[in-house]
């Protein structure tokens, strides 16, 4: 028996909620770091966890939740940029360019392995702000309407 698109969306939204909770935990741990030039092993581990969790949240949000909403609302799949513009049009996200920027940060995290590059990513304000996840509130509102 196949799951409906709404059942899949609900599962994805639950996965997003759980991943967001773990991301918040990592943000809390990493917000205590003061000296990025002399990281302890534990601090570096916390930062590694933060980036992995940030990447996971953006993957779930963009590749699963947002795409599910677009499919349910339009009946078809769209490119990422088209999906972001649609989500902006229906007020689920405020700014498609900001959302795309977060996707780029995710790609930088996944593809940069040098410590210096990783530390530069940590210093970017967007990673530390819980509110930087686009559409988090509106996605939750959409999720509960379905």
N, C-alpha and C positions, 0 to 999 in steps of 0.2 A: 504494500500500500504506500503510495506516494504522499508526502507531506504537502500541504497547501503552501502557497507563497507567504501567507500570513503566519502560519505555524513556523516556517523557516525564519521569518523576520523576528518573531517572538523569541525563538531560541538564540538568534544572533544578538538581540537586544539584551537578553540575560547574560550572554557571554561578555558583552560590552560592559555591562554594569559590574560584573565581577572583576574584569580587567581594570576598570577605572578605580575600583577600590584598592587594588594592588599598586597601581600607579600612584595614587594619593599617598600610600604608605611609603613608597620610594621617594616621593617628593619631600615628605616630612623628614626622612632620614638625611637626604642630600642637602636640604636647606640649612642644616647645621654645619656644613663644610665651609670653612673660612679661607683656607689656604690651598688653592688649586695647584700651586706649584710644588707643594710638598705633601702629597696625598699619602695617608697610611694605607696599608693593605685593605683594611675594612672600608675606608672611604672609597677606595677605587672599586671594591666589590659593590658598594652601594650605588655608585655611579653606573657601573655595568648593568646592574639590575634595573636602574631607572631607564637607561636607554632601551634595554630589551622590552621593558613593560610599555614604554612610550611607543615603540615600534609595533608591539602587539595591539595596543589600543587603536592606533591609526589604521592598522591592517583590518581589524574587525569593523571599525567605523566606516572606512571608505569602501573596502572590498565586500563587506557583507551587509551591514545595516543600510548604508546609503544606497547601495545597488538594489537591495530588496525593496526599499521604499520607492525608488524610481520604477522598478519593474511592476510593483503593485499599482502605482498611480498612472503609469503611462502604457503599460502592457508590453513594453519592450526594453531591451538593454541599451545603454548609451555609453559613449566614451566617458572617461572620468570628467573631463572638462564640461561636456554637455550635461552630465548628471549634476555637477556642482552648480551650474547655472540654473538648472531646473529646481534644485533644492533651494536655491536663493529666491527664485521666483515664487515658490510656495511657502517662503518664510521659515524654512527649517534651518538654514544657515544664513548668516548675515552677509558674508563676503566670500565669494568663490575664490578670489585671489589669495586671501588669507588661508583658506582651507588648502589650497594648492601648495602654499608655502609650507604648511605643516607636513604635507605629503613629501615635499622636498627634504625637510629636516629628517623625516623617517628614512628616506633613501640615503641621506648622508650618514645617518647612524648605522644603517645596515651595511654600507659599503666602505666606511672608513674604519681602519683597524689600528692606525698609529695613535699612540697615547696623546701626542700633541693635538691631533685633529679631534680626538674624542673630548679632550678638555675644552677646546674651543666650542664644541657643540654644547657642553654642559653650561658654559657661560652664557649661552643665548637665553635671553629672558623667557622666550616662549616655552621652553621645556619645563620651567619651574612654575608656571602659572597653571593652576587647575582649569581656569577659565579659557585656556588657550585651545581646548578641544572644541572645534567648531560644531555647532548644532547639538551639543550635548543636551541642553535643556529642551530644545524644540524636538529633538529626536525622542526624548523621554515622553513628551507630551503626545507625539504622534503614536508612539508605542502603546500608551495607555488608552488612546482612542480606539485602537484596533482590538 
